Amino acid sequence: MPATPRVNALQKLWLREIGIEKTWLPAGPVAAAAAPSPEARGAAEPESAPRPAAAPAPVPRPAVAAAAAPGPAAAPPAAAPTRPAARPAAVAKPPAPAPADAPVPATVPVPAHDLEAMREQVVQCTACGLCNGRRHAVFGMGARPARWMVVGEAPGEQEDRQGLPFVGRSGQLLDAMLASVGMSREKDVFIANVIKCRPPGNRNPKPEEIAACSPYLMRQIELLKPERILVLGRFAAQTLLGTDATIGSLRGRRHTLAAPDGREIPVVVSYHPAYLLRSPGEKARAWQDLRLAAALG
């Protein structure tokens, strides 16, 4: 009498996938074990295995035995349940959750309780590749508490050298713009950037760099609690407001930012001072934006 073929775990798994829940072959020790989890099923299933269009009708048991009789190749070996092919199920198990007291990776910013602690985080941050080329991380500067917050795009060469936002000709123009509506960075305004380290060649930051750095800006907003925010430049406006609209369509009207603490902060978008230095004709529109920001309640 030929040995009765057995169904190993992998074969039973495949039969279940094509719609056969109950096999007509006697189940071996492995086949009778508990059904694997959905994750284990996905790991054990061969990616290239053909999938029949419909489940075949059950075949009478004698016919299966007869088909298995001609040679040993027709039936899986008795030791099949211990083959390595049935083991990958353990690989697909989801990782165990980290203990509650597990240390937090150094690259993940932990919300700081105050701006000075946060400054140290920014200076030591290595969450993205921009840290490798910077001279100084640019945390921000200005009044505390701040009535206004000015948000720019990213540090340029002079900002990277000095570790301060909006220096050089752009900074001088920004100071003059603020003074025109009775504001100053020393008494009324805190100035920061979306990105704290200079991108090479002053290119726009990459999405992964924005994802790594934007929590710092949102925490600054939460700690400073400004009455309103003036956003300068297309990239800064699109990032803070979560839009791909042009700066021409964003400026000249009031926007609202939902702050992390639940407050709704009025936001006004305007041109970056560096752009105004290249395009002096747009200064009249920038003046309109400043007047709008000053008039917000």
C-alpha positions as CSV (number, residue, x, y, z in Angstrom):
1,M,0.0,0.0,0.0
2,P,1.4,3.4,-0.8
3,A,1.9,5.8,2.0
4,T,-1.1,8.1,2.5
5,P,-0.2,11.6,1.4
6,R,-0.3,14.3,4.0
7,V,-1.0,18.0,3.7
8,N,1.7,20.2,5.2
9,A,1.1,23.7,6.5
10,L,2.1,25.5,3.3
11,Q,-0.1,23.3,1.2
12,K,-3.1,23.8,3.5
13,L,-2.5,27.5,3.4
14,W,-2.6,27.6,-0.4
15,L,-5.8,25.5,-0.5
16,R,-7.4,27.9,1.9
17,E,-6.4,30.9,-0.3
18,I,-8.1,29.3,-3.4
19,G,-11.3,28.7,-1.5
20,I,-11.0,25.2,0.0
21,E,-11.4,25.4,3.7
22,K,-11.7,21.6,4.4
23,T,-9.2,19.2,2.7
24,W,-10.0,15.7,1.8
25,L,-6.5,14.4,2.7
26,P,-5.7,13.4,6.3
27,A,-4.0,16.3,8.1
28,G,-0.5,15.7,9.6
29,P,0.7,17.2,12.9
30,V,1.6,20.5,11.3
31,A,-1.6,20.7,9.2
32,A,-3.7,20.3,12.3
33,A,-2.0,23.2,14.0
34,A,-3.8,26.5,14.6
35,A,-4.3,28.6,11.4
36,P,-1.6,31.3,10.9
37,S,-2.4,35.0,11.3
38,P,-3.1,37.1,8.2
39,E,0.4,38.6,8.5
40,A,2.0,35.1,8.5
41,R,-0.2,34.1,5.6
42,G,1.1,37.0,3.5
43,A,4.7,36.1,4.3
44,A,4.3,32.4,3.5
45,E,2.4,32.8,0.2
46,P,4.8,32.6,-2.8
47,E,4.5,35.8,-4.8
48,S,4.8,33.9,-8.1
49,A,2.2,31.1,-7.3
50,P,-0.5,30.9,-9.9
51,R,-4.1,31.8,-8.7
52,P,-6.9,29.7,-10.4
53,A,-9.9,31.7,-11.5
54,A,-12.2,29.5,-9.4
55,A,-11.8,26.9,-6.7
56,P,-11.9,23.3,-8.2
57,A,-14.7,21.0,-7.2
58,P,-13.7,18.5,-4.5
59,V,-12.4,15.2,-5.9
60,P,-13.6,11.9,-4.3
61,R,-11.0,10.5,-1.9
62,P,-10.2,7.2,-3.8
63,A,-9.3,9.2,-7.0
64,V,-6.7,11.2,-5.0
65,A,-5.2,8.1,-3.6
66,A,-5.0,6.5,-7.0
67,A,-3.3,9.6,-8.4
68,A,-0.7,9.5,-5.7
69,A,0.1,5.8,-6.2
70,P,2.2,5.8,-9.4
71,G,5.4,7.2,-7.8
72,P,6.8,9.0,-4.8
73,A,7.0,12.3,-6.7
74,A,3.2,12.7,-6.6
75,A,3.1,13.0,-2.8
76,P,5.1,15.4,-0.5
77,P,7.7,13.6,1.6
78,A,6.7,12.7,5.1
79,A,9.2,15.2,6.5
80,A,7.7,18.1,4.6
81,P,6.3,19.8,7.7
82,T,9.8,20.5,8.9
83,R,11.1,22.0,5.6
84,P,12.4,25.6,5.8
85,A,9.6,26.7,3.4
86,A,7.0,26.5,6.2
87,R,9.1,28.7,8.6
88,P,8.9,32.3,7.1
89,A,5.6,32.8,8.9
90,A,7.5,33.9,11.9
91,V,9.3,36.6,9.9
92,A,6.0,38.4,9.1
93,K,4.9,38.9,12.7
94,P,4.6,42.6,13.6
95,P,7.4,43.9,15.9
96,A,6.6,44.0,19.5
97,P,5.8,47.5,20.8
98,A,8.7,49.3,22.4
99,P,8.5,49.6,26.2
100,A,7.1,52.8,27.6
101,D,10.4,53.7,29.1
102,A,12.4,53.0,25.9
103,P,14.9,55.8,25.0
104,V,13.8,58.2,22.2
105,P,16.2,58.3,19.2
106,A,18.4,61.3,19.2
107,T,17.0,62.4,15.8
108,V,13.4,62.8,16.9
109,P,12.8,66.2,18.5
110,V,11.1,66.1,21.8
111,P,8.9,69.1,22.5
112,A,10.9,71.6,24.6
113,H,9.3,73.4,27.6
114,D,10.8,76.7,26.7
115,L,12.6,78.5,23.8
116,E,16.1,78.2,25.3
117,A,15.8,74.4,25.6
118,M,14.5,74.3,22.1
119,R,17.4,76.4,20.8
120,E,19.8,73.7,22.2
121,Q,17.8,71.1,20.4
122,V,18.0,73.0,17.1
123,V,21.8,73.6,17.5
124,Q,22.4,69.9,18.1
125,C,19.8,68.5,15.6
126,T,21.0,65.9,13.1
127,A,17.5,64.8,11.9
128,C,18.3,65.4,8.2
129,G,21.3,65.7,5.9
130,L,21.4,69.5,6.0
131,C,23.3,69.3,9.3
132,N,26.3,68.1,7.5
133,G,26.9,71.2,5.5
134,R,25.8,74.0,7.9
135,R,28.1,76.4,9.7
136,H,25.3,77.4,12.2
137,A,21.8,76.3,12.7
138,V,19.5,79.4,12.6
139,F,17.0,79.1,15.5
140,G,15.5,82.5,15.2
141,M,15.6,85.8,17.1
142,G,13.3,88.6,18.3
143,A,10.9,89.7,21.0
144,R,9.6,87.4,23.7
145,P,6.7,87.5,24.0
146,A,6.0,88.5,20.4
147,R,3.0,90.3,19.0
148,W,4.0,89.2,15.5
149,M,5.9,86.3,14.1
150,V,7.6,86.6,10.8
151,V,8.3,83.3,9.0
152,G,10.8,83.1,6.2
153,E,12.0,80.2,4.1
154,A,15.5,79.0,4.9
155,P,18.8,80.5,5.9
156,G,21.0,82.0,3.2
157,E,24.8,82.3,3.1
158,Q,24.9,85.2,5.5
159,E,22.4,83.7,7.9
160,D,24.4,80.5,7.9
161,R,27.6,82.4,8.7
162,Q,26.1,84.4,11.6
163,G,23.5,82.0,12.9
164,L,20.8,84.7,12.7
165,P,17.7,85.1,10.5
166,F,17.3,87.8,7.9
167,V,20.7,89.5,7.9
168,G,22.4,91.4,5.1
169,R,20.4,93.5,2.6
170,S,17.3,91.3,3.0
171,G,17.4,91.8,6.8
172,Q,17.8,95.6,6.4
173,L,14.8,95.8,4.1
174,L,12.7,93.6,6.4
175,D,13.6,95.9,9.4
176,A,12.5,98.9,7.3
177,M,9.3,97.2,6.3
178,L,8.4,96.4,9.9
179,A,9.3,99.9,11.0
180,S,6.9,101.3,8.5
181,V,4.0,99.8,10.5
182,G,5.6,100.6,13.9
183,M,7.1,97.2,14.6
184,S,10.6,96.0,15.3
185,R,12.3,92.7,15.9
186,E,13.7,93.9,19.2
187,K,10.3,94.8,20.8
188,D,7.4,93.3,18.9
189,V,8.4,90.6,16.4
190,F,10.1,87.2,16.5
191,I,11.7,86.1,13.2
192,A,12.2,82.4,12.3
193,N,12.4,80.2,9.2
194,V,10.7,77.0,8.1
195,I,14.1,75.3,7.7
196,K,16.8,75.9,10.3
197,C,19.8,74.9,8.3
198,R,20.9,76.3,4.9
199,P,20.2,74.0,1.9
200,P,23.2,73.7,-0.4
201,G,23.2,76.4,-3.1
202,N,20.1,78.0,-1.5
203,R,17.9,75.3,-3.2
204,N,14.4,74.6,-1.9
205,P,14.3,72.1,0.9
206,K,13.3,68.5,0.1
207,P,10.2,67.0,1.6
208,E,12.1,64.8,4.1
209,E,13.9,67.9,5.3
210,I,10.7,69.8,5.7
211,A,9.2,66.8,7.7
212,A,12.3,66.7,9.9
213,C,12.3,70.5,10.6
214,S,8.7,71.7,10.6
215,P,8.0,70.4,14.1
216,Y,10.5,73.0,15.4
217,L,8.6,75.9,13.7
218,M,5.2,74.7,15.0
219,R,6.6,74.4,18.5
220,Q,8.0,77.9,18.3
221,I,4.6,79.2,17.3
222,E,3.0,77.3,20.2
223,L,5.5,78.7,22.7
224,L,5.5,82.3,21.4
225,K,1.7,82.6,20.9
226,P,1.9,85.4,18.4
227,E,-1.2,87.5,17.7
228,R,-0.6,87.2,13.9
229,I,2.0,85.7,11.5
230,L,3.5,87.4,8.4
231,V,4.8,84.7,6.0
232,L,7.4,85.9,3.5
233,G,8.0,84.0,0.3
234,R,6.3,81.3,-1.8
235,F,7.9,78.3,-0.3
236,A,7.3,79.4,3.3
237,A,3.6,80.2,2.5
238,Q,3.0,76.9,0.7
239,T,4.6,75.0,3.6
240,L,2.9,76.7,6.5
241,L,-0.5,76.8,4.8
242,G,-0.3,73.4,3.2
243,T,-1.1,74.5,-0.3
244,D,0.6,74.7,-3.8
245,A,-1.1,77.9,-4.7
246,T,1.0,80.8,-6.1
247,I,2.1,83.6,-3.9
248,G,0.1,86.0,-6.1
249,S,-3.1,84.2,-5.2
250,L,-2.2,83.9,-1.5
251,R,-1.2,87.5,-0.8
252,G,-3.6,90.3,-0.2
253,R,-6.0,88.4,2.0
254,R,-6.3,86.9,5.5
255,H,-5.6,83.2,6.1
256,T,-5.9,81.2,9.4
257,L,-3.5,78.8,10.9
258,A,-4.7,76.3,13.4
259,A,-2.0,76.4,16.1
260,P,-1.0,73.2,18.0
261,D,-2.6,74.6,21.1
262,G,-6.0,75.0,19.4
263,R,-5.9,78.7,18.7
264,E,-6.6,80.2,15.3
265,I,-3.9,82.6,14.3
266,P,-4.4,85.2,11.4
267,V,-1.8,84.8,8.7
268,V,-0.8,87.3,5.9
269,V,1.4,86.2,3.0
270,S,3.8,88.6,1.3
271,Y,6.8,88.7,-0.9
272,H,10.3,87.8,0.4
273,P,12.6,90.8,0.9
274,A,15.2,89.2,-1.4
275,Y,12.6,89.1,-4.2
276,L,11.7,92.8,-3.5
277,L,15.3,93.7,-3.9
278,R,15.3,92.1,-7.4
279,S,11.8,93.5,-8.2
280,P,11.4,96.9,-6.6
281,G,8.1,97.4,-8.5
282,E,6.4,94.9,-6.1
283,K,7.2,96.9,-3.0
284,A,3.8,98.7,-3.3
285,R,2.0,95.3,-3.0
286,A,4.2,94.4,0.0
287,W,3.2,97.6,1.6
288,Q,-0.4,96.7,1.1
289,D,0.2,93.3,2.8
290,L,1.9,95.0,5.8
291,R,-1.1,97.3,6.2
292,L,-3.4,94.3,6.1
293,A,-1.4,92.5,8.8
294,A,-1.4,95.6,11.0
295,A,-5.1,96.0,10.6
296,L,-6.0,92.4,11.7
297,G,-7.9,92.2,14.9
